[in-house]
Amino acid sequence: MGNLSSLDIVLLAAAAYVIWRLIMRISANNRNMSDRTHDVTPENPDTAAQSSEDQRTRRAEAAWGYLRGGENVRAQPGLAQGTPPQPDLPGTFNEQEFLRGAKVMYGRIRQSLAMRNLDDLRQFVAPDLMAEFERQSAQSPDRTSLVVLLVEAKVVDLKRDGKKTEAQVAYHATISDDPKTNTSRQVDETWRFGRDETATDAKWLLESVG
């Protein structure tokens, strides 16, 4: 290579430093790309299943939107803005989504009855049945505690004539009247829901219990 002057040595050292920095930068970029790829890797099956179940629950509650006290479903977390899901529109009947909402409805009504929360009940109970609930509340105004631990539901009768849809739902529920203990009881009931198909904003209303 011959004799190198001090300037040559300095220039070679500078060139080597620049090359080293380029190698380090490329290596860092590759690591960042790998991290980003890892971030978008599909979640594990357990997490994905839970997420899917949460989405189905939110869709059911959206279809029975008044369960949230009249809150606009478009404002609910996790729902597509501007296009709220409506799996059971007036004129149609999606039994699976209907039953998801009916289960939520069961717990909500049961708890509101126990707490004598008439304002809450009026949102989703038909006028005739609401009058009966009001009479019962006036006769026995004491509030009680109630927790629905488990509820199963199935449609046992469905009537549709184009103007109104009626669905009878058989419930089998496990209920606790005292959340502080493990005491529970089994309840079997049949509730009838109705929906006016002539209204553009038709909602399911509870019409009878038995």
FILOSE-279597 format. One record per residue (C-alpha): residue in three letters; x negated, z negated, y. Coordinates in steps of 0.05 Angstrom, whole numbers, plus 5000, padded with zeros to 4 digits. Last residue first. Layout:
<keros>
<kero><residuo>ala</residuo><X>X</X><Z>Z</Z><Y>Y</Y></kero>
...
</keros>
This chain:
<keros>
<kero><residuo>gly</residuo><X>6920</X><Z>4344</Z><Y>4694</Y></kero>
<kero><residuo>val</residuo><X>6900</X><Z>4371</Z><Y>4761</Y></kero>
<kero><residuo>ser</residuo><X>6936</X><Z>4421</Z><Y>4806</Y></kero>
<kero><residuo>glu</residuo><X>6925</X><Z>4471</Z><Y>4862</Y></kero>
<kero><residuo>leu</residuo><X>6850</X><Z>4470</Z><Y>4875</Y></kero>
<kero><residuo>leu</residuo><X>6834</X><Z>4524</Z><Y>4925</Y></kero>
<kero><residuo>trp</residuo><X>6789</X><Z>4585</Z><Y>4915</Y></kero>
<kero><residuo>lys</residuo><X>6775</X><Z>4621</Z><Y>4979</Y></kero>
<kero><residuo>ala</residuo><X>6804</X><Z>4684</Z><Y>5009</Y></kero>
<kero><residuo>asp</residuo><X>6770</X><Z>4712</Z><Y>5071</Y></kero>
<kero><residuo>thr</residuo><X>6803</X><Z>4780</Z><Y>5069</Y></kero>
<kero><residuo>ala</residuo><X>6870</X><Z>4750</Z><Y>5050</Y></kero>
<kero><residuo>thr</residuo><X>6916</X><Z>4789</Z><Y>5003</Y></kero>
<kero><residuo>glu</residuo><X>6880</X><Z>4762</Z><Y>4941</Y></kero>
<kero><residuo>asp</residuo><X>6904</X><Z>4691</Z><Y>4953</Y></kero>
<kero><residuo>arg</residuo><X>6862</X><Z>4648</Z><Y>4907</Y></kero>
<kero><residuo>gly</residuo><X>6885</X><Z>4594</Z><Y>4858</Y></kero>
<kero><residuo>phe</residuo><X>6851</X><Z>4539</Z><Y>4818</Y></kero>
<kero><residuo>arg</residuo><X>6883</X><Z>4500</Z><Y>4762</Y></kero>
<kero><residuo>trp</residuo><X>6849</X><Z>4438</Z><Y>4734</Y></kero>
<kero><residuo>thr</residuo><X>6849</X><Z>4415</Z><Y>4662</Y></kero>
<kero><residuo>glu</residuo><X>6820</X><Z>4348</Z><Y>4646</Y></kero>
<kero><residuo>asp</residuo><X>6778</X><Z>4313</Z><Y>4593</Y></kero>
<kero><residuo>val</residuo><X>6739</X><Z>4251</Z><Y>4615</Y></kero>
<kero><residuo>gln</residuo><X>6685</X><Z>4213</Z><Y>4577</Y></kero>
<kero><residuo>arg</residuo><X>6662</X><Z>4145</Z><Y>4602</Y></kero>
<kero><residuo>ser</residuo><X>6597</X><Z>4115</Z><Y>4628</Y></kero>
<kero><residuo>thr</residuo><X>6563</X><Z>4047</Z><Y>4633</Y></kero>
<kero><residuo>asn</residuo><X>6489</X><Z>4053</Z><Y>4646</Y></kero>
<kero><residuo>thr</residuo><X>6492</X><Z>4006</Z><Y>4705</Y></kero>
<kero><residuo>lys</residuo><X>6478</X><Z>4009</Z><Y>4780</Y></kero>
<kero><residuo>pro</residuo><X>6515</X><Z>4075</Z><Y>4788</Y></kero>
<kero><residuo>asp</residuo><X>6582</X><Z>4040</Z><Y>4770</Y></kero>
<kero><residuo>asp</residuo><X>6641</X><Z>4085</Z><Y>4757</Y></kero>
<kero><residuo>ser</residuo><X>6599</X><Z>4131</Z><Y>4714</Y></kero>
<kero><residuo>ile</residuo><X>6629</X><Z>4197</Z><Y>4690</Y></kero>
<kero><residuo>thr</residuo><X>6614</X><Z>4244</Z><Y>4632</Y></kero>
<kero><residuo>ala</residuo><X>6656</X><Z>4307</Z><Y>4638</Y></kero>
<kero><residuo>his</residuo><X>6695</X><Z>4355</Z><Y>4594</Y></kero>
<kero><residuo>tyr</residuo><X>6732</X><Z>4403</Z><Y>4640</Y></kero>
<kero><residuo>ala</residuo><X>6783</X><Z>4456</Z><Y>4621</Y></kero>
<kero><residuo>val</residuo><X>6792</X><Z>4507</Z><Y>4677</Y></kero>
<kero><residuo>gln</residuo><X>6857</X><Z>4544</Z><Y>4692</Y></kero>
<kero><residuo>ala</residuo><X>6848</X><Z>4605</Z><Y>4735</Y></kero>
<kero><residuo>glu</residuo><X>6901</X><Z>4634</Z><Y>4781</Y></kero>
<kero><residuo>thr</residuo><X>6891</X><Z>4699</Z><Y>4819</Y></kero>
<kero><residuo>lys</residuo><X>6941</X><Z>4721</Z><Y>4872</Y></kero>
<kero><residuo>lys</residuo><X>6966</X><Z>4786</Z><Y>4902</Y></kero>
<kero><residuo>gly</residuo><X>6939</X><Z>4836</Z><Y>4851</Y></kero>
<kero><residuo>asp</residuo><X>6977</X><Z>4803</Z><Y>4793</Y></kero>
<kero><residuo>arg</residuo><X>6921</X><Z>4762</Z><Y>4761</Y></kero>
<kero><residuo>lys</residuo><X>6929</X><Z>4704</Z><Y>4713</Y></kero>
<kero><residuo>leu</residuo><X>6871</X><Z>4671</Z><Y>4676</Y></kero>
<kero><residuo>asp</residuo><X>6876</X><Z>4616</Z><Y>4624</Y></kero>
<kero><residuo>val</residuo><X>6826</X><Z>4572</Z><Y>4587</Y></kero>
<kero><residuo>val</residuo><X>6765</X><Z>4582</Z><Y>4633</Y></kero>
<kero><residuo>lys</residuo><X>6710</X><Z>4536</Z><Y>4610</Y></kero>
<kero><residuo>ala</residuo><X>6675</X><Z>4475</Z><Y>4639</Y></kero>
<kero><residuo>glu</residuo><X>6622</X><Z>4424</Z><Y>4621</Y></kero>
<kero><residuo>val</residuo><X>6604</X><Z>4366</Z><Y>4666</Y></kero>
<kero><residuo>leu</residuo><X>6550</X><Z>4314</Z><Y>4663</Y></kero>
<kero><residuo>leu</residuo><X>6533</X><Z>4251</Z><Y>4703</Y></kero>
<kero><residuo>val</residuo><X>6590</X><Z>4253</Z><Y>4752</Y></kero>
<kero><residuo>val</residuo><X>6579</X><Z>4192</Z><Y>4795</Y></kero>
<kero><residuo>leu</residuo><X>6634</X><Z>4147</Z><Y>4822</Y></kero>
<kero><residuo>ser</residuo><X>6635</X><Z>4089</Z><Y>4871</Y></kero>
<kero><residuo>thr</residuo><X>6702</X><Z>4063</Z><Y>4897</Y></kero>
<kero><residuo>arg</residuo><X>6737</X><Z>4063</Z><Y>4964</Y></kero>
<kero><residuo>asp</residuo><X>6800</X><Z>4021</Z><Y>4973</Y></kero>
<kero><residuo>pro</residuo><X>6859</X><Z>4059</Z><Y>5004</Y></kero>
<kero><residuo>ser</residuo><X>6907</X><Z>4052</Z><Y>4945</Y></kero>
<kero><residuo>gln</residuo><X>6977</X><Z>4069</Z><Y>4967</Y></kero>
<kero><residuo>ala</residuo><X>6954</X><Z>4110</Z><Y>5027</Y></kero>
<kero><residuo>ser</residuo><X>6902</X><Z>4145</Z><Y>4984</Y></kero>
<kero><residuo>gln</residuo><X>6953</X><Z>4164</Z><Y>4931</Y></kero>
<kero><residuo>arg</residuo><X>6999</X><Z>4194</Z><Y>4984</Y></kero>
<kero><residuo>glu</residuo><X>6941</X><Z>4233</Z><Y>5015</Y></kero>
<kero><residuo>phe</residuo><X>6922</X><Z>4260</Z><Y>4946</Y></kero>
<kero><residuo>glu</residuo><X>6994</X><Z>4282</Z><Y>4935</Y></kero>
<kero><residuo>ala</residuo><X>6996</X><Z>4317</Z><Y>5002</Y></kero>
<kero><residuo>met</residuo><X>6931</X><Z>4352</Z><Y>4984</Y></kero>
<kero><residuo>leu</residuo><X>6963</X><Z>4377</Z><Y>4920</Y></kero>
<kero><residuo>asp</residuo><X>7017</X><Z>4412</Z><Y>4961</Y></kero>
<kero><residuo>pro</residuo><X>6968</X><Z>4437</Z><Y>5014</Y></kero>
<kero><residuo>ala</residuo><X>6917</X><Z>4469</Z><Y>4967</Y></kero>
<kero><residuo>val</residuo><X>6851</X><Z>4432</Z><Y>4960</Y></kero>
<kero><residuo>phe</residuo><X>6784</X><Z>4462</Z><Y>4983</Y></kero>
<kero><residuo>gln</residuo><X>6770</X><Z>4441</Z><Y>5055</Y></kero>
<kero><residuo>arg</residuo><X>6824</X><Z>4387</Z><Y>5055</Y></kero>
<kero><residuo>leu</residuo><X>6782</X><Z>4346</Z><Y>5007</Y></kero>
<kero><residuo>asp</residuo><X>6727</X><Z>4333</Z><Y>5057</Y></kero>
<kero><residuo>asp</residuo><X>6775</X><Z>4307</Z><Y>5110</Y></kero>
<kero><residuo>leu</residuo><X>6808</X><Z>4264</Z><Y>5057</Y></kero>
<kero><residuo>asn</residuo><X>6745</X><Z>4225</Z><Y>5040</Y></kero>
<kero><residuo>arg</residuo><X>6779</X><Z>4170</Z><Y>4999</Y></kero>
<kero><residuo>met</residuo><X>6710</X><Z>4152</Z><Y>4970</Y></kero>
<kero><residuo>ala</residuo><X>6735</X><Z>4160</Z><Y>4898</Y></kero>
<kero><residuo>leu</residuo><X>6772</X><Z>4223</Z><Y>4917</Y></kero>
<kero><residuo>ser</residuo><X>6711</X><Z>4252</Z><Y>4952</Y></kero>
<kero><residuo>gln</residuo><X>6669</X><Z>4237</Z><Y>4890</Y></kero>
<kero><residuo>arg</residuo><X>6717</X><Z>4272</Z><Y>4842</Y></kero>
<kero><residuo>ile</residuo><X>6726</X><Z>4331</Z><Y>4890</Y></kero>
<kero><residuo>arg</residuo><X>6651</X><Z>4343</Z><Y>4897</Y></kero>
<kero><residuo>gly</residuo><X>6636</X><Z>4334</Z><Y>4823</Y></kero>
<kero><residuo>tyr</residuo><X>6690</X><Z>4383</Z><Y>4802</Y></kero>
<kero><residuo>met</residuo><X>6673</X><Z>4434</Z><Y>4855</Y></kero>
<kero><residuo>val</residuo><X>6601</X><Z>4439</Z><Y>4831</Y></kero>
<kero><residuo>lys</residuo><X>6628</X><Z>4453</Z><Y>4762</Y></kero>
<kero><residuo>ala</residuo><X>6677</X><Z>4504</Z><Y>4789</Y></kero>
<kero><residuo>gly</residuo><X>6622</X><Z>4540</Z><Y>4827</Y></kero>
<kero><residuo>arg</residuo><X>6582</X><Z>4552</Z><Y>4764</Y></kero>
<kero><residuo>leu</residuo><X>6647</X><Z>4569</Z><Y>4728</Y></kero>
<kero><residuo>phe</residuo><X>6663</X><Z>4624</Z><Y>4778</Y></kero>
<kero><residuo>glu</residuo><X>6593</X><Z>4653</Z><Y>4771</Y></kero>
<kero><residuo>gln</residuo><X>6602</X><Z>4661</Z><Y>4697</Y></kero>
<kero><residuo>glu</residuo><X>6674</X><Z>4684</Z><Y>4701</Y></kero>
<kero><residuo>asn</residuo><X>6661</X><Z>4740</Z><Y>4751</Y></kero>
<kero><residuo>phe</residuo><X>6732</X><Z>4756</Z><Y>4775</Y></kero>
<kero><residuo>thr</residuo><X>6745</X><Z>4811</Z><Y>4825</Y></kero>
<kero><residuo>gly</residuo><X>6799</X><Z>4824</Z><Y>4877</Y></kero>
<kero><residuo>pro</residuo><X>6769</X><Z>4774</Z><Y>4925</Y></kero>
<kero><residuo>leu</residuo><X>6694</X><Z>4772</Z><Y>4915</Y></kero>
<kero><residuo>asp</residuo><X>6660</X><Z>4734</Z><Y>4859</Y></kero>
<kero><residuo>pro</residuo><X>6585</X><Z>4746</Z><Y>4862</Y></kero>
<kero><residuo>gln</residuo><X>6583</X><Z>4740</Z><Y>4938</Y></kero>
<kero><residuo>pro</residuo><X>6510</X><Z>4736</Z><Y>4958</Y></kero>
<kero><residuo>pro</residuo><X>6497</X><Z>4728</Z><Y>5032</Y></kero>
<kero><residuo>thr</residuo><X>6470</X><Z>4793</Z><Y>5062</Y></kero>
<kero><residuo>gly</residuo><X>6449</X><Z>4779</Z><Y>5135</Y></kero>
<kero><residuo>gln</residuo><X>6392</X><Z>4733</Z><Y>5115</Y></kero>
<kero><residuo>ala</residuo><X>6378</X><Z>4732</Z><Y>5041</Y></kero>
<kero><residuo>leu</residuo><X>6392</X><Z>4662</Z><Y>5015</Y></kero>
<kero><residuo>gly</residuo><X>6335</X><Z>4613</Z><Y>5000</Y></kero>
<kero><residuo>pro</residuo><X>6354</X><Z>4563</Z><Y>5054</Y></kero>
<kero><residuo>gln</residuo><X>6427</X><Z>4566</Z><Y>5076</Y></kero>
<kero><residuo>ala</residuo><X>6440</X><Z>4596</Z><Y>5144</Y></kero>
<kero><residuo>arg</residuo><X>6474</X><Z>4658</Z><Y>5116</Y></kero>
<kero><residuo>val</residuo><X>6522</X><Z>4613</Z><Y>5078</Y></kero>
<kero><residuo>asn</residuo><X>6556</X><Z>4593</Z><Y>5143</Y></kero>
<kero><residuo>glu</residuo><X>6571</X><Z>4519</Z><Y>5137</Y></kero>
<kero><residuo>gly</residuo><X>6645</X><Z>4506</Z><Y>5125</Y></kero>
<kero><residuo>gly</residuo><X>6636</X><Z>4437</Z><Y>5096</Y></kero>
<kero><residuo>arg</residuo><X>6583</X><Z>4456</Z><Y>5046</Y></kero>
<kero><residuo>leu</residuo><X>6634</X><Z>4466</Z><Y>4989</Y></kero>
<kero><residuo>tyr</residuo><X>6664</X><Z>4518</Z><Y>5037</Y></kero>
<kero><residuo>gly</residuo><X>6614</X><Z>4569</Z><Y>5010</Y></kero>
<kero><residuo>trp</residuo><X>6645</X><Z>4573</Z><Y>4940</Y></kero>
<kero><residuo>ala</residuo><X>6609</X><Z>4640</Z><Y>4927</Y></kero>
<kero><residuo>ala</residuo><X>6549</X><Z>4611</Z><Y>4964</Y></kero>
<kero><residuo>glu</residuo><X>6550</X><Z>4550</Z><Y>4918</Y></kero>
<kero><residuo>ala</residuo><X>6547</X><Z>4596</Z><Y>4857</Y></kero>
<kero><residuo>arg</residuo><X>6491</X><Z>4636</Z><Y>4888</Y></kero>
<kero><residuo>arg</residuo><X>6452</X><Z>4573</Z><Y>4904</Y></kero>
<kero><residuo>thr</residuo><X>6458</X><Z>4550</Z><Y>4832</Y></kero>
<kero><residuo>arg</residuo><X>6434</X><Z>4618</Z><Y>4807</Y></kero>
<kero><residuo>gln</residuo><X>6374</X><Z>4614</Z><Y>4854</Y></kero>
<kero><residuo>asp</residuo><X>6356</X><Z>4544</Z><Y>4829</Y></kero>
<kero><residuo>glu</residuo><X>6360</X><Z>4568</Z><Y>4757</Y></kero>
<kero><residuo>ser</residuo><X>6313</X><Z>4626</Z><Y>4772</Y></kero>
<kero><residuo>ser</residuo><X>6263</X><Z>4579</Z><Y>4806</Y></kero>
<kero><residuo>gln</residuo><X>6265</X><Z>4532</Z><Y>4746</Y></kero>
<kero><residuo>ala</residuo><X>6252</X><Z>4590</Z><Y>4698</Y></kero>
<kero><residuo>ala</residuo><X>6195</X><Z>4616</Z><Y>4741</Y></kero>
<kero><residuo>thr</residuo><X>6163</X><Z>4546</Z><Y>4743</Y></kero>
<kero><residuo>asp</residuo><X>6167</X><Z>4540</Z><Y>4668</Y></kero>
<kero><residuo>pro</residuo><X>6142</X><Z>4611</Z><Y>4656</Y></kero>
<kero><residuo>asn</residuo><X>6079</X><Z>4603</Z><Y>4699</Y></kero>
<kero><residuo>glu</residuo><X>6079</X><Z>4636</Z><Y>4766</Y></kero>
<kero><residuo>pro</residuo><X>6062</X><Z>4710</Z><Y>4772</Y></kero>
<kero><residuo>thr</residuo><X>5992</X><Z>4722</Z><Y>4801</Y></kero>
<kero><residuo>val</residuo><X>5998</X><Z>4732</Z><Y>4875</Y></kero>
<kero><residuo>asp</residuo><X>5948</X><Z>4676</Z><Y>4892</Y></kero>
<kero><residuo>his</residuo><X>5899</X><Z>4700</Z><Y>4840</Y></kero>
<kero><residuo>thr</residuo><X>5893</X><Z>4768</Z><Y>4873</Y></kero>
<kero><residuo>arg</residuo><X>5881</X><Z>4734</Z><Y>4939</Y></kero>
<kero><residuo>asp</residuo><X>5825</X><Z>4692</Z><Y>4908</Y></kero>
<kero><residuo>ser</residuo><X>5793</X><Z>4754</Z><Y>4877</Y></kero>
<kero><residuo>met</residuo><X>5794</X><Z>4790</Z><Y>4943</Y></kero>
<kero><residuo>asn</residuo><X>5761</X><Z>4730</Z><Y>4976</Y></kero>
<kero><residuo>arg</residuo><X>5707</X><Z>4727</Z><Y>4923</Y></kero>
<kero><residuo>asn</residuo><X>5692</X><Z>4802</Z><Y>4932</Y></kero>
<kero><residuo>asn</residuo><X>5686</X><Z>4792</Z><Y>5007</Y></kero>
<kero><residuo>ala</residuo><X>5637</X><Z>4735</Z><Y>4997</Y></kero>
<kero><residuo>ser</residuo><X>5593</X><Z>4778</Z><Y>4951</Y></kero>
<kero><residuo>ile</residuo><X>5593</X><Z>4835</Z><Y>5001</Y></kero>
<kero><residuo>arg</residuo><X>5572</X><Z>4787</Z><Y>5057</Y></kero>
<kero><residuo>met</residuo><X>5516</X><Z>4756</Z><Y>5014</Y></kero>
<kero><residuo>ile</residuo><X>5489</X><Z>4825</Z><Y>4997</Y></kero>
<kero><residuo>leu</residuo><X>5490</X><Z>4846</Z><Y>5070</Y></kero>
<kero><residuo>arg</residuo><X>5455</X><Z>4782</Z><Y>5091</Y></kero>
<kero><residuo>trp</residuo><X>5400</X><Z>4794</Z><Y>5039</Y></kero>
<kero><residuo>ile</residuo><X>5390</X><Z>4866</Z><Y>5063</Y></kero>
<kero><residuo>val</residuo><X>5383</X><Z>4841</Z><Y>5135</Y></kero>
<kero><residuo>tyr</residuo><X>5333</X><Z>4788</Z><Y>5114</Y></kero>
<kero><residuo>ala</residuo><X>5291</X><Z>4839</Z><Y>5075</Y></kero>
<kero><residuo>ala</residuo><X>5289</X><Z>4885</Z><Y>5135</Y></kero>
<kero><residuo>ala</residuo><X>5266</X><Z>4828</Z><Y>5180</Y></kero>
<kero><residuo>ala</residuo><X>5211</X><Z>4809</Z><Y>5131</Y></kero>
<kero><residuo>leu</residuo><X>5188</X><Z>4881</Z><Y>5127</Y></kero>
<kero><residuo>leu</residuo><X>5186</X><Z>4886</Z><Y>5203</Y></kero>
<kero><residuo>val</residuo><X>5146</X><Z>4821</Z><Y>5209</Y></kero>
<kero><residuo>ile</residuo><X>5097</X><Z>4844</Z><Y>5156</Y></kero>
<kero><residuo>asp</residuo><X>5088</X><Z>4911</Z><Y>5191</Y></kero>
<kero><residuo>leu</residuo><X>5076</X><Z>4875</Z><Y>5257</Y></kero>
<kero><residuo>ser</residuo><X>5022</X><Z>4831</Z><Y>5226</Y></kero>
<kero><residuo>ser</residuo><X>4986</X><Z>4893</Z><Y>5202</Y></kero>
<kero><residuo>leu</residuo><X>4989</X><Z>4916</Z><Y>5131</Y></kero>
<kero><residuo>asn</residuo><X>4926</X><Z>4941</Z><Y>5096</Y></kero>
<kero><residuo>gly</residuo><X>4939</X><Z>4994</Z><Y>5045</Y></kero>
<kero><residuo>met</residuo><X>5000</X><Z>5000</Z><Y>5000</Y></kero>
</keros>
